[in-house]
Amino acid sequence: MSPKTAKAGSDEKEGEAPAELEDLPGVGQATAEKLREAGYADLMELAVASPDDVATAAEIGEGAAQKIIQEARKRVQVGGFESGSAILERRRKLGRITTMSKAFDELLGGGVETQAITEVYGQFGSGKTQLGLELSATVQLPPEQGGLSGEAVWIDTENTFRAERLSEVARALGLDPEKALEHVHVARAFNSNHQELLVPKAFELARERPVRLLVVDSLTAHFRAEFLGRGALADRQQRLNRHMHELLRFGDVFNAAILCTNQVSARPDVLFGDPTGPIGGNIVGHTATYRVYLRKSKPPRRIARLVDSPNLPEGEAVFSVTGEGIRD
C-alpha cells in the first residue's frame, strides 16, 4: 500500500485498512496498475483528477472514468468550503527553503514556498541555475537552518546541472558533498514529451524518498524549440498548461517546493524600458504562484525582482553569486 494512502483523508473507520484503487467498482488489477504508473497512487489523487486525464491514463472511456472518480470522492473527504482561519492555519504549516540570502528570502516572504510554483526567469548568466543548485543543497538542511531535511529532484532540459558545483555549495553549508549529491536525483529530458513523462517518475521516487524540492531547468526550452510558428502555439500552450498543473499537483501531494527556471526573449513592441519578457505567455504567468525576474548587475551581484505574487508586494533584492553559492 502506498504510504500516501494512509494520510489521504479517507472516511474509513478507525482500525480499518484504507481502501486501495482495486477496491473501487470498475477498477481491476490492470487498470489500477495503469493508474499508478500515471501517478494516481491513492484515492485522494484519483478523486481530484479530471475524467479526461483518468481515461487517458487507464485507457478507458470517459464515462467509465467519471464513475471511478465519483466513487473515489465518496470514500475520501474532497474539499468543500472552509473558513479563512482554517486556510490560514494550514498555510502556517507550509515549508520554506532558504536561498542563503536574507534579502532574497525576505523578498519571497521567508524563502521558497512549498505547494507553490516559483518561476525565475532572466537572461543567461543571471543566476537561475545557481539558485536551483543552492536550493538543492539547502533543502537538505534541518528546518532550524532554513531547510526541510529533504531531497531534491532535478529535471534537466538544457544539460546545465553540474555535480561539482553542487559539491562546492554543499561544502560551504557544512554538508558532506558526497551525501548531498546522493540526495539530489537528476534526469536529463531530451524532448518535451520526455520532460512531461519525468513528472510521473518523480511521483514514484517521492513515494519512496523524502523529496521536498522539484527543479525544472528550464521549463520552456524544449517547448520553444519544438513548437515553431503561430500554428503550433495553441498546442504548445495546452501542453505547457498540463505540464505545469502536474508539477503543482506534485507540490500539493508531497508538500514540496517547485522551482521552474524560464528562458526570455526581447519584446519588439517595448520602446522604452527593459524589453525582456519570459517565454510561455499567460499560461505560465497564471499558473506560476510566484514570478521572479533575475538580472545581472556588477559582478558578482544580481538583482531579483518579484514580479507577481498572490500575497506579497512587488520589490527587489540584491544578492551575490559567490564561490560558496548565493549570499547577500
Backbone bond lengths (Angstrom), bond angles and torsions (degrees), N, CA, C in turn:
res aa  C-N    CA-C-N  psi(-1)  N-CA   C-N-CA  omega(-1)  CA-C   N-CA-C  phi
1 M - - - 1.465 - - 1.509 110.06 -
2 S 1.313 117.30 138.54 1.458 121.50 -179.99 1.510 110.49 -63.97
3 P 1.354 118.87 138.34 1.450 120.46 177.80 1.511 112.59 -63.71
4 K 1.354 117.72 -23.20 1.449 119.56 179.26 1.523 112.25 -73.40
5 T 1.338 115.88 -23.75 1.458 119.21 -176.09 1.510 111.30 -62.17
6 A 1.332 116.74 -37.44 1.452 121.26 -174.40 1.512 112.63 -65.06
7 K 1.350 118.50 -23.30 1.452 119.83 -178.54 1.525 111.70 -116.68
8 A 1.305 115.79 28.49 1.459 118.87 -176.95 1.513 113.13 -83.07
9 G 1.328 117.47 -0.97 1.458 118.68 178.59 1.507 112.63 82.66
10 S 1.333 117.94 35.46 1.451 120.98 -175.12 1.512 111.24 -79.41
11 D 1.336 114.23 164.82 1.454 121.68 -176.80 1.524 113.16 -92.12
12 E 1.345 118.81 1.17 1.449 119.72 -175.96 1.528 111.02 -57.82
13 K 1.293 116.63 145.82 1.453 121.00 178.50 1.525 109.41 -67.26
14 E 1.332 114.00 151.94 1.460 119.01 179.84 1.511 110.30 -58.67
15 G 1.316 116.27 132.65 1.451 121.21 -178.83 1.500 113.27 98.79
16 E 1.354 117.23 -19.12 1.456 120.73 177.52 1.516 109.77 -87.29
17 A 1.317 115.68 146.39 1.458 120.36 177.51 1.519 109.59 -72.58
18 P 1.363 118.17 135.55 1.465 120.06 177.09 1.519 110.76 -58.77
19 A 1.308 116.10 148.25 1.455 121.04 -176.00 1.518 111.08 -69.81
20 E 1.325 115.96 144.07 1.454 122.31 173.97 1.528 108.73 -93.96
21 L 1.311 116.68 168.38 1.461 120.46 178.24 1.523 110.63 -59.69
22 E 1.339 116.17 -36.75 1.466 120.13 -178.30 1.522 112.97 -65.35
23 D 1.351 117.83 -16.61 1.459 120.97 179.98 1.521 112.71 -76.00
24 L 1.345 116.46 -13.82 1.460 119.93 -179.12 1.524 110.37 -78.17
25 P 1.330 117.98 138.94 1.470 120.31 176.23 1.528 110.37 -59.79
26 G 1.314 115.32 133.82 1.455 120.16 178.64 1.513 114.70 87.31
27 V 1.335 117.58 -0.12 1.467 120.99 179.55 1.525 108.53 -113.09
28 G 1.311 114.96 105.98 1.454 120.12 175.82 1.518 110.65 -92.42
29 Q 1.334 115.17 -174.76 1.461 120.11 -177.50 1.531 111.48 -61.49
30 A 1.320 116.52 -44.27 1.469 119.94 -177.37 1.530 111.07 -64.92
31 T 1.345 116.18 -43.75 1.470 119.78 179.62 1.523 110.85 -65.08
32 A 1.330 116.19 -40.62 1.467 120.26 179.66 1.531 111.01 -61.84
33 E 1.319 116.73 -40.93 1.466 119.90 179.70 1.530 111.11 -65.12
34 K 1.326 116.17 -40.49 1.475 119.30 177.77 1.529 110.72 -63.33
35 L 1.331 116.52 -39.79 1.458 120.05 178.91 1.525 110.89 -65.52
36 R 1.311 117.23 -41.44 1.471 119.99 179.06 1.526 111.17 -65.34
37 E 1.309 115.97 -40.01 1.456 119.81 178.02 1.524 111.42 -62.03
38 A 1.330 116.47 -30.10 1.464 120.92 179.74 1.529 112.17 -86.70
39 G 1.349 117.14 -0.31 1.461 120.00 175.78 1.515 115.70 105.14
40 Y 1.338 118.17 2.50 1.463 120.85 179.48 1.527 108.54 -95.49
41 A 1.330 115.59 88.97 1.467 119.92 -172.50 1.519 112.94 -90.93
42 D 1.331 118.29 -19.88 1.455 119.70 -177.81 1.519 110.06 -144.13
43 L 1.328 115.94 177.03 1.452 120.73 -174.52 1.523 112.74 -68.19
44 M 1.341 117.46 -33.33 1.458 119.69 -179.69 1.526 111.18 -64.30
45 E 1.329 116.60 -43.91 1.463 119.77 178.97 1.524 110.74 -63.15
46 L 1.330 116.32 -34.68 1.459 120.87 179.53 1.523 110.73 -74.24
47 A 1.328 117.08 -37.10 1.463 121.44 -176.29 1.519 112.80 -65.63
48 V 1.327 117.19 -29.30 1.468 119.85 -177.65 1.525 112.14 -100.89
49 A 1.335 117.32 8.06 1.462 121.05 -179.61 1.527 110.24 -83.31
50 S 1.339 115.45 164.25 1.466 120.09 176.72 1.524 108.98 -92.08
51 P 1.331 118.03 149.04 1.467 121.07 -179.90 1.528 112.80 -57.86
52 D 1.313 116.61 -37.48 1.463 120.14 -179.42 1.520 111.15 -63.65
53 D 1.350 116.66 -43.62 1.468 120.55 179.86 1.528 111.06 -64.49
54 V 1.333 116.16 -43.29 1.470 120.03 -179.02 1.527 110.35 -67.32
55 A 1.327 116.70 -40.73 1.465 120.36 179.40 1.526 110.50 -61.73
56 T 1.324 116.77 -41.52 1.464 120.66 178.96 1.519 111.14 -67.04
57 A 1.330 116.61 -43.51 1.468 120.50 -177.30 1.522 112.00 -66.28
58 A 1.338 116.60 -42.09 1.463 120.98 -175.23 1.525 112.95 -92.51
59 E 1.339 116.43 -5.78 1.473 121.45 -178.69 1.522 110.99 58.48
60 I 1.347 114.50 49.67 1.461 121.29 178.24 1.530 108.07 -129.77
61 G 1.316 116.10 174.14 1.456 120.39 178.70 1.518 111.66 -72.99
62 E 1.330 115.74 156.99 1.462 119.49 -177.72 1.526 111.23 -66.60
63 G 1.329 117.50 -32.83 1.460 120.28 177.57 1.518 111.71 -63.83
64 A 1.337 115.66 -44.05 1.468 119.82 178.23 1.524 110.63 -64.69
65 A 1.325 116.19 -37.96 1.467 120.17 178.71 1.526 110.62 -63.87
66 Q 1.327 116.73 -40.04 1.465 120.89 179.51 1.524 110.92 -62.23
67 K 1.336 116.97 -40.83 1.468 120.77 179.12 1.528 111.05 -64.91
68 I 1.335 116.78 -39.41 1.469 120.71 178.71 1.519 110.35 -64.34
69 I 1.336 116.52 -42.90 1.465 120.79 -179.86 1.528 110.45 -64.91
70 Q 1.318 117.32 -42.23 1.467 120.84 179.58 1.523 111.06 -62.48
71 E 1.322 116.60 -39.22 1.455 120.13 178.72 1.524 110.62 -67.36
72 A 1.332 116.36 -39.29 1.469 119.84 177.73 1.524 110.71 -63.37
73 R 1.338 116.84 -38.07 1.462 120.71 -179.62 1.524 111.97 -66.86
74 K 1.338 116.93 -29.07 1.462 119.80 177.57 1.531 111.23 -68.04
75 R 1.320 115.78 -26.79 1.465 119.55 -171.93 1.524 113.85 -97.59
76 V 1.323 117.27 -10.76 1.465 119.82 177.46 1.520 108.85 -128.83
77 Q 1.308 115.52 163.43 1.454 120.54 -179.02 1.524 109.08 -89.52
78 V 1.320 115.58 95.19 1.458 120.93 176.86 1.515 107.87 -90.31
79 G 1.302 115.09 129.08 1.451 122.57 -167.51 1.509 117.03 -49.79
80 G 1.314 114.26 132.58 1.446 121.21 163.70 1.525 106.85 -102.80
81 F 1.305 116.77 -142.29 1.454 120.59 178.50 1.521 109.86 -85.53
82 E 1.331 115.89 149.48 1.453 121.41 175.26 1.521 108.24 -144.42
83 S 1.309 115.81 162.63 1.460 120.22 -175.81 1.523 111.35 -74.54
84 G 1.319 115.01 156.88 1.452 120.21 176.83 1.514 111.80 -61.80
85 S 1.342 117.44 -34.11 1.466 120.33 179.46 1.522 111.11 -66.19
86 A 1.349 116.50 -35.47 1.466 119.30 177.25 1.521 111.01 -66.47
87 I 1.332 116.00 -38.62 1.467 119.87 177.89 1.520 110.48 -66.26
88 L 1.345 116.11 -41.18 1.463 119.92 178.75 1.517 110.54 -61.92
89 E 1.319 117.25 -41.92 1.466 120.49 179.50 1.517 110.74 -63.80
90 R 1.342 116.95 -39.39 1.456 119.93 178.87 1.530 111.42 -67.01
91 R 1.326 116.22 -37.78 1.461 120.04 179.86 1.526 111.93 -66.47
92 R 1.318 116.14 -27.41 1.465 118.67 177.59 1.524 112.36 -66.01
93 K 1.329 115.58 -17.47 1.467 119.73 -179.82 1.520 112.75 -91.68
94 L 1.341 116.74 -2.35 1.458 119.44 176.89 1.525 109.90 -66.26
95 G 1.322 115.60 148.29 1.454 120.11 177.65 1.519 111.33 -93.00
96 R 1.316 116.53 160.58 1.458 122.73 174.94 1.515 108.92 -137.88
97 I 1.325 114.82 141.64 1.462 121.35 -178.53 1.519 108.03 -111.15
98 T 1.323 117.05 128.38 1.451 120.94 -178.75 1.526 111.51 -72.79
99 T 1.323 114.99 145.41 1.472 121.05 173.91 1.527 110.91 -90.49
100 M 1.336 116.91 -5.25 1.466 125.35 -174.59 1.526 111.97 73.22
101 S 1.316 116.87 10.28 1.458 121.82 170.68 1.522 106.82 -120.23
102 K 1.332 116.87 118.32 1.460 120.41 -178.46 1.522 111.19 -60.86
103 A 1.346 116.33 -40.52 1.461 120.21 -179.38 1.524 111.25 -65.07
104 F 1.339 116.76 -41.80 1.464 121.43 179.86 1.526 109.81 -66.65
105 D 1.336 116.82 -42.88 1.462 120.27 178.20 1.526 111.71 -60.01
106 E 1.333 116.61 -43.09 1.459 120.25 179.91 1.523 111.22 -64.29
107 L 1.336 116.31 -36.73 1.463 120.22 177.16 1.523 111.39 -59.63
108 L 1.349 116.00 -36.03 1.468 122.18 -177.99 1.523 112.73 -93.02
109 G 1.320 117.47 10.38 1.460 119.82 178.12 1.509 113.34 78.72
110 G 1.324 117.82 21.16 1.462 120.81 177.64 1.512 114.23 122.51
111 G 1.305 118.01 0.05 1.462 121.83 -179.27 1.518 110.74 131.87
112 V 1.313 115.95 -177.19 1.464 121.37 -179.38 1.527 108.64 -77.44
113 E 1.321 116.41 123.38 1.463 123.51 -169.28 1.523 112.03 -85.62
114 T 1.330 115.40 144.64 1.462 120.36 172.51 1.521 109.97 -79.37
115 Q 1.342 115.46 163.35 1.466 123.62 -178.26 1.528 111.28 57.48
116 A 1.321 115.78 33.78 1.457 121.34 179.47 1.520 108.54 -151.50
117 I 1.338 115.50 153.26 1.464 120.93 173.67 1.519 108.08 -99.95
118 T 1.320 116.37 120.72 1.455 122.00 173.52 1.520 107.49 -104.11
119 E 1.323 115.63 114.15 1.459 121.08 179.39 1.522 108.77 -98.96
120 V 1.330 117.04 127.69 1.459 121.33 174.45 1.528 107.87 -118.12
121 Y 1.311 116.64 127.87 1.452 120.30 -179.27 1.523 109.83 -130.92
122 G 1.305 115.56 155.22 1.456 120.70 -179.81 1.517 109.81 168.20
123 Q 1.325 116.31 173.06 1.449 121.38 179.33 1.522 110.83 -69.35
124 F 1.334 115.57 167.49 1.471 119.82 177.30 1.533 108.85 -58.53
125 G 1.329 115.15 141.65 1.454 120.12 179.39 1.509 115.08 80.56
126 S 1.336 117.21 7.11 1.459 119.27 -178.44 1.522 113.19 -84.00
127 G 1.333 117.81 -9.69 1.464 120.84 175.46 1.512 115.10 109.86
128 K 1.326 118.07 12.24 1.466 120.58 -177.00 1.528 111.53 -64.12
129 T 1.323 116.39 -53.39 1.462 120.18 -179.29 1.526 110.87 -65.72
130 Q 1.337 116.55 -36.27 1.470 120.20 178.29 1.519 110.94 -60.81
131 L 1.329 116.58 -38.39 1.465 119.83 177.20 1.523 110.43 -64.08
132 G 1.335 116.89 -41.83 1.461 119.94 177.98 1.514 112.32 -61.52
133 L 1.321 116.70 -41.87 1.465 120.61 178.69 1.527 110.98 -65.98
134 E 1.328 115.77 -40.92 1.470 119.73 178.74 1.519 110.91 -60.72
135 L 1.327 116.77 -47.60 1.466 120.64 -179.06 1.521 112.05 -66.30
136 S 1.345 116.63 -32.29 1.465 120.13 178.55 1.520 111.28 -64.99
137 A 1.324 116.04 -24.90 1.466 120.48 175.66 1.521 111.31 -89.05
138 T 1.348 117.06 -46.86 1.469 118.94 -175.08 1.526 112.60 -68.94
139 V 1.340 119.04 -24.38 1.460 120.23 177.04 1.523 110.77 -62.96
140 Q 1.333 117.39 -21.38 1.455 121.47 -179.47 1.527 112.97 -82.18
141 L 1.330 116.79 -13.18 1.457 120.94 178.49 1.523 110.42 -70.50
142 P 1.333 118.20 156.85 1.471 119.96 174.80 1.525 110.14 -69.05
143 P 1.339 117.86 159.05 1.465 121.25 -176.97 1.523 114.16 -55.60
144 E 1.335 117.14 -35.81 1.460 118.86 -178.50 1.533 112.42 -68.01
145 Q 1.341 116.98 -13.38 1.457 120.99 176.80 1.526 112.30 -107.60
146 G 1.320 116.61 9.72 1.452 120.37 176.09 1.509 115.01 97.57
147 G 1.326 117.68 9.10 1.461 121.34 179.38 1.512 111.55 -109.61
148 L 1.343 115.32 -166.53 1.464 121.12 179.99 1.520 111.91 -130.92
149 S 1.348 116.06 13.83 1.473 121.08 -177.60 1.527 110.53 50.95
150 G 1.334 115.94 39.96 1.452 120.63 -175.29 1.512 113.46 -123.70
151 E 1.329 114.21 -170.03 1.454 122.20 -179.89 1.528 109.05 -122.40
152 A 1.323 115.76 171.79 1.457 120.79 -175.84 1.520 110.95 -126.31
153 V 1.328 115.44 148.16 1.464 123.26 170.60 1.518 106.82 -114.99
154 W 1.333 116.09 135.26 1.467 120.74 -176.35 1.525 108.88 -126.70
155 I 1.330 116.91 116.84 1.461 122.36 174.03 1.524 107.22 -97.08
156 D 1.324 115.98 111.56 1.461 122.89 -172.06 1.525 109.74 -102.94
157 T 1.328 116.77 111.48 1.460 120.43 -178.30 1.521 112.80 -102.31
158 E 1.345 117.41 -12.67 1.459 120.57 -175.45 1.524 113.34 -122.85
159 N 1.336 116.45 12.33 1.470 121.87 -179.30 1.527 110.71 56.97
160 T 1.325 116.34 46.58 1.462 121.42 -177.29 1.529 113.47 -107.14
161 F 1.332 117.81 -10.10 1.463 119.07 -179.72 1.523 109.41 -69.80
162 R 1.324 116.74 130.12 1.458 122.60 179.26 1.527 109.57 -125.98
163 A 1.329 115.58 111.84 1.464 120.60 -177.65 1.525 111.48 -64.08
164 E 1.346 116.90 -36.18 1.462 119.26 -179.05 1.520 111.93 -65.42
165 R 1.340 116.38 -34.88 1.462 119.37 177.64 1.519 110.67 -69.53
166 L 1.311 117.64 -39.83 1.459 120.95 177.27 1.530 110.28 -62.80
167 S 1.325 117.35 -36.39 1.465 121.21 177.08 1.521 110.89 -61.02
168 E 1.341 116.39 -42.25 1.464 120.44 178.06 1.519 111.56 -62.20
169 V 1.313 115.90 -44.84 1.464 121.17 -179.10 1.527 109.94 -64.43
170 A 1.325 117.31 -44.50 1.458 121.60 -179.21 1.524 111.03 -63.83
171 R 1.314 116.68 -42.22 1.471 120.97 -179.96 1.527 110.63 -61.45
172 A 1.333 116.50 -40.03 1.467 120.51 179.60 1.528 111.82 -66.21
173 L 1.335 117.02 -24.83 1.466 121.65 178.57 1.521 112.74 -87.77
174 G 1.333 116.94 -2.06 1.454 120.70 -178.32 1.518 113.44 84.38
175 L 1.327 117.11 14.21 1.465 121.04 177.22 1.519 110.43 -90.63
176 D 1.310 116.44 154.38 1.457 121.38 172.77 1.531 107.32 -72.86
177 P 1.340 118.32 116.21 1.470 120.04 -175.60 1.523 113.78 -56.64
178 E 1.341 117.50 -39.12 1.468 120.26 -178.58 1.525 110.96 -66.18
179 K 1.333 116.48 -43.70 1.461 119.65 178.60 1.523 111.08 -67.87
180 A 1.323 115.62 -37.28 1.459 119.55 179.02 1.525 110.76 -61.08
181 L 1.321 117.72 -41.31 1.464 121.45 178.64 1.525 111.35 -66.43
182 E 1.331 116.81 -34.26 1.465 120.07 178.65 1.521 111.92 -66.80
183 H 1.320 116.35 -23.41 1.470 120.47 -177.23 1.525 113.07 -94.54
184 V 1.331 116.96 8.18 1.466 121.64 175.07 1.529 107.38 -118.72
185 H 1.310 117.22 120.00 1.460 123.26 -173.57 1.528 108.70 -107.33
186 V 1.321 116.77 114.73 1.462 122.74 -170.58 1.524 110.28 -111.80
187 A 1.337 115.42 137.02 1.466 121.02 173.96 1.520 107.90 -133.18
188 R 1.322 116.33 132.46 1.461 121.15 177.40 1.526 108.74 -87.61
189 A 1.324 116.87 123.67 1.468 121.89 177.44 1.520 108.64 -94.68
190 F 1.331 117.54 122.74 1.454 121.32 -173.92 1.523 113.54 -93.32
191 N 1.335 117.80 -14.50 1.461 121.94 174.29 1.526 107.86 -160.20
192 S 1.326 116.46 176.06 1.465 119.74 -175.14 1.524 112.11 -65.19
193 N 1.331 116.57 -36.42 1.465 119.07 178.80 1.520 110.91 -64.51
194 H 1.325 116.10 -43.49 1.463 120.70 177.68 1.532 110.07 -63.11
195 Q 1.316 116.76 -39.97 1.463 121.44 178.43 1.522 111.00 -58.08
196 E 1.329 117.14 -44.09 1.461 120.80 178.98 1.524 111.23 -66.83
197 L 1.330 117.31 -38.84 1.465 120.81 -178.89 1.518 112.51 -67.66
198 L 1.322 117.62 -22.64 1.469 120.46 -179.01 1.531 112.13 -72.67
199 V 1.326 118.33 -19.52 1.463 119.43 179.24 1.533 111.12 -68.09
200 P 1.349 120.54 -46.90 1.471 118.76 173.26 1.529 112.63 -58.79
201 K 1.336 117.50 -33.60 1.463 120.17 176.17 1.529 110.49 -64.52
202 A 1.334 115.80 -36.53 1.465 119.69 177.19 1.531 110.33 -65.92
203 F 1.338 117.03 -36.56 1.462 120.61 175.68 1.535 110.07 -59.01
204 E 1.322 115.85 -46.51 1.467 119.81 -179.71 1.518 110.97 -60.16
205 L 1.320 116.50 -44.22 1.464 120.64 -178.85 1.522 111.24 -65.17
206 A 1.344 116.36 -40.56 1.458 120.20 -176.59 1.521 112.65 -70.42
207 R 1.318 117.48 -16.86 1.458 119.73 175.58 1.523 111.29 -78.20
208 E 1.313 116.27 -16.82 1.458 121.23 -179.86 1.526 112.51 -107.37
209 R 1.341 116.92 -24.87 1.462 121.87 -174.65 1.534 109.28 -125.25
210 P 1.345 117.90 155.42 1.478 120.51 -179.09 1.531 112.28 -81.10
211 V 1.330 116.77 65.18 1.469 121.52 -178.28 1.521 109.13 -75.67
212 R 1.328 116.58 123.44 1.464 121.36 179.70 1.523 112.72 -123.96
213 L 1.334 116.67 4.98 1.464 120.60 178.80 1.518 108.71 -147.01
214 L 1.344 115.93 133.34 1.458 121.42 173.50 1.531 107.51 -125.18
215 V 1.334 115.93 122.24 1.459 122.09 -179.76 1.524 108.64 -109.57
216 V 1.334 117.20 131.41 1.461 122.29 171.52 1.529 106.81 -117.21
217 D 1.324 116.51 112.23 1.462 122.07 -175.52 1.537 109.25 -128.48
218 S 1.353 119.28 97.78 1.448 125.06 0.29 1.530 109.57 -112.77
219 L 1.326 114.26 165.65 1.468 120.65 -175.28 1.521 112.49 -66.53
220 T 1.316 118.25 -42.11 1.463 121.55 -166.31 1.523 114.81 -108.67
221 A 1.330 118.94 -0.42 1.470 120.23 -173.28 1.526 112.41 -56.62
222 H 1.328 117.71 -51.67 1.463 120.70 -178.56 1.527 111.70 -68.30
223 F 1.321 116.95 -41.96 1.470 120.30 -179.71 1.525 110.20 -61.49
224 R 1.315 115.84 -39.25 1.458 120.69 -179.22 1.527 111.01 -67.01
225 A 1.331 116.99 -36.80 1.457 121.03 -177.63 1.525 112.85 -78.36
226 E 1.347 117.32 -30.36 1.456 120.49 -172.15 1.525 113.86 -93.29
227 F 1.327 117.33 -30.53 1.461 120.72 -176.92 1.526 108.73 -103.91
228 L 1.314 116.22 94.61 1.456 122.03 -173.99 1.525 110.93 -103.78
229 G 1.313 116.47 140.56 1.457 120.97 176.63 1.515 112.71 85.99
230 R 1.329 115.04 160.81 1.463 120.79 -178.13 1.522 112.22 -66.87
231 G 1.339 117.13 -27.06 1.453 120.01 -179.27 1.519 113.08 -65.12
232 A 1.330 116.59 -26.75 1.474 120.70 -179.23 1.525 112.45 -96.14
233 L 1.341 117.20 0.22 1.461 120.11 -173.17 1.529 112.51 -64.45
234 A 1.334 117.15 -43.76 1.468 119.97 -177.25 1.522 111.15 -62.66
235 D 1.340 116.81 -43.16 1.467 120.84 179.16 1.522 110.33 -63.97
236 R 1.330 116.45 -41.92 1.470 120.42 179.80 1.524 110.82 -61.16
237 Q 1.327 116.38 -44.85 1.457 119.96 -177.04 1.523 111.88 -68.00
238 Q 1.335 117.11 -35.99 1.463 119.79 176.45 1.519 111.18 -64.17
239 R 1.329 115.38 -42.79 1.469 119.48 178.65 1.527 111.19 -64.47
240 L 1.321 116.67 -43.77 1.468 120.69 178.42 1.526 111.04 -61.60
241 N 1.321 116.06 -41.14 1.459 121.13 -179.75 1.527 110.83 -61.36
242 R 1.320 115.84 -47.71 1.465 119.93 179.25 1.532 110.93 -62.74
243 H 1.331 115.73 -43.37 1.464 120.87 -179.18 1.528 111.15 -60.68
244 M 1.322 117.32 -45.41 1.458 120.26 -177.58 1.523 111.82 -68.61
245 H 1.336 117.16 -34.57 1.464 118.87 177.62 1.527 111.52 -69.96
246 E 1.326 117.46 -30.18 1.463 120.00 173.86 1.529 110.23 -68.23
247 L 1.328 116.73 -38.79 1.462 120.42 176.39 1.527 110.34 -62.86
248 L 1.326 116.32 -42.85 1.458 120.35 179.64 1.523 110.94 -65.34
249 R 1.321 116.85 -37.01 1.475 120.12 177.09 1.523 110.75 -64.34
250 F 1.338 115.95 -37.09 1.468 119.61 176.17 1.527 109.64 -60.22
251 G 1.328 116.55 -45.52 1.459 119.87 179.49 1.511 112.64 -61.59
252 D 1.340 117.24 -39.19 1.464 121.15 179.86 1.532 111.62 -67.97
253 V 1.315 116.12 -43.95 1.465 120.39 -175.20 1.524 111.42 -67.30
254 F 1.332 117.18 -41.04 1.465 120.48 -173.65 1.529 113.16 -108.86
255 N 1.328 117.28 11.19 1.465 121.58 -177.84 1.534 109.71 49.10
256 A 1.322 115.12 49.75 1.458 121.98 -176.05 1.523 110.61 -111.06
257 A 1.325 115.73 155.20 1.461 121.55 174.23 1.526 109.01 -89.14
258 I 1.325 116.10 141.78 1.462 121.75 177.85 1.524 107.98 -115.60
259 L 1.325 116.54 120.06 1.465 121.55 175.86 1.522 108.43 -113.16
260 C 1.324 116.23 120.01 1.463 121.73 177.61 1.522 108.55 -116.62
261 T 1.323 117.51 121.40 1.450 119.27 170.89 1.521 107.90 -87.11
262 N 1.318 116.20 154.41 1.448 120.00 -175.82 1.519 110.40 -140.68
263 Q 1.322 115.21 145.01 1.450 121.05 176.16 1.537 110.28 -79.47
264 V 1.318 115.27 167.65 1.456 120.53 -179.38 1.521 110.17 -130.16
265 S 1.308 114.90 165.78 1.457 121.50 172.52 1.519 108.12 -140.82
266 A 1.326 116.47 160.78 1.461 121.17 177.80 1.522 108.78 -89.08
267 R 1.311 117.59 125.97 1.462 122.46 -178.55 1.533 109.33 -85.88
268 P 1.323 117.80 118.10 1.470 120.15 -177.25 1.521 114.10 -70.78
269 D 1.352 116.70 -16.17 1.464 119.21 -178.17 1.527 112.92 -83.41
270 V 1.345 117.09 -6.56 1.466 120.87 179.69 1.524 108.66 -91.95
271 L 1.323 116.33 111.93 1.468 121.04 -177.16 1.525 111.99 -91.46
272 F 1.332 117.22 -27.93 1.455 120.96 -179.29 1.526 109.00 -128.22
273 G 1.319 116.15 145.35 1.451 120.94 179.62 1.514 112.01 85.83
274 D 1.306 115.14 -166.85 1.464 122.38 -175.83 1.531 109.46 -78.98
275 P 1.337 118.36 118.54 1.473 120.32 -178.83 1.529 113.53 -84.02
276 T 1.336 117.83 -0.15 1.466 121.38 -174.98 1.529 110.73 -70.43
277 G 1.326 116.40 130.66 1.457 121.18 177.36 1.508 110.84 -139.58
278 P 1.336 118.45 150.17 1.463 121.20 -178.64 1.523 112.30 -75.06
279 I 1.331 116.07 153.35 1.457 122.80 174.48 1.534 109.20 -78.94
280 G 1.317 116.67 150.63 1.464 119.98 174.25 1.507 114.86 113.39
281 G 1.333 116.73 -14.74 1.450 119.96 175.34 1.520 114.27 61.97
282 N 1.335 114.93 -152.65 1.457 120.45 -174.98 1.521 113.59 -68.34
283 I 1.323 117.55 -26.56 1.466 120.12 179.41 1.521 110.31 -59.47
284 V 1.318 116.37 -50.51 1.468 120.27 179.35 1.521 109.95 -68.46
285 G 1.339 116.40 -41.08 1.455 120.14 -178.02 1.520 113.11 -61.93
286 H 1.323 117.20 -40.44 1.465 120.17 -178.39 1.529 112.41 -77.20
287 T 1.318 117.52 -32.05 1.471 120.43 -175.20 1.521 112.21 -81.97
288 A 1.333 117.11 -34.77 1.463 119.93 177.95 1.530 109.52 -66.33
289 T 1.316 116.91 135.75 1.462 121.20 179.43 1.521 110.77 -77.34
290 Y 1.329 115.68 -45.01 1.456 121.71 178.25 1.529 108.49 -124.77
291 R 1.331 116.46 135.80 1.465 121.62 177.21 1.524 108.53 -119.15
292 V 1.324 115.88 125.00 1.462 121.26 -176.90 1.524 108.95 -125.38
293 Y 1.311 115.93 127.38 1.461 122.59 178.93 1.524 108.28 -99.86
294 L 1.326 116.73 120.08 1.462 122.16 178.15 1.519 109.45 -103.28
295 R 1.306 116.70 136.58 1.458 119.82 175.29 1.533 109.95 -142.33
296 K 1.308 114.69 156.99 1.455 120.94 -178.03 1.519 110.77 -76.17
297 S 1.322 114.55 148.03 1.446 122.12 169.06 1.529 106.59 -128.76
298 K 1.303 117.81 -158.84 1.457 119.77 177.92 1.527 109.32 -65.78
299 P 1.348 119.10 123.32 1.473 121.33 -176.19 1.540 110.74 -53.97
300 P 1.352 116.65 139.34 1.483 128.05 5.28 1.524 112.85 -94.97
301 R 1.315 117.30 21.15 1.461 119.83 -173.39 1.529 112.89 -80.28
302 R 1.315 114.42 148.83 1.452 123.04 173.18 1.520 107.87 -132.90
303 I 1.318 116.07 157.72 1.462 121.20 178.57 1.522 108.49 -119.78
304 A 1.325 116.20 127.63 1.464 122.38 176.67 1.520 108.51 -108.19
305 R 1.315 115.85 127.62 1.472 120.43 177.64 1.516 109.38 -118.70
306 L 1.323 116.03 123.88 1.467 120.80 176.78 1.522 108.05 -78.68
307 V 1.323 115.18 110.62 1.463 121.22 -174.72 1.522 111.61 -88.45
308 D 1.342 116.61 -37.51 1.465 119.78 -176.25 1.511 109.77 -148.96
309 S 1.324 115.91 138.71 1.453 122.85 178.04 1.518 108.06 -159.96
310 P 1.339 118.37 145.91 1.467 119.59 178.48 1.522 113.84 -73.99
311 N 1.338 117.82 -15.84 1.468 118.89 -174.05 1.524 115.16 -143.06
312 L 1.331 118.49 -4.88 1.462 120.73 -176.68 1.524 110.64 -111.09
313 P 1.314 117.49 147.89 1.466 119.84 179.00 1.528 110.73 -75.75
314 E 1.320 115.66 154.24 1.456 119.29 173.95 1.524 108.94 -64.46
315 G 1.311 115.10 147.04 1.459 119.65 -179.38 1.510 110.16 -174.97
316 E 1.316 115.86 178.70 1.456 121.94 -179.39 1.519 110.16 -131.65
317 A 1.318 115.27 154.40 1.459 122.38 175.76 1.515 108.22 -140.13
318 V 1.313 116.47 142.85 1.461 122.46 177.06 1.521 108.49 -105.41
319 F 1.323 116.48 129.93 1.466 121.08 177.24 1.521 108.52 -139.18
320 S 1.314 115.80 170.88 1.462 121.26 -178.66 1.521 110.80 -122.95
321 V 1.311 116.51 145.87 1.464 122.30 171.43 1.524 106.58 -104.08
322 T 1.329 115.79 105.69 1.455 121.98 -176.00 1.521 110.19 -109.75
323 G 1.318 115.50 179.71 1.457 119.73 177.13 1.508 112.80 -61.60
324 E 1.328 116.95 -27.69 1.472 122.06 -179.78 1.532 112.27 -86.46
325 G 1.334 116.37 -12.76 1.455 119.70 -178.86 1.513 110.06 128.00
326 I 1.331 116.29 -153.29 1.463 121.35 -179.72 1.530 109.08 -84.42
327 R 1.324 114.74 130.77 1.459 121.52 179.76 1.525 109.09 -143.55
328 D 1.357 115.89 169.19 1.469 120.48 174.64 1.518 109.21 -69.87
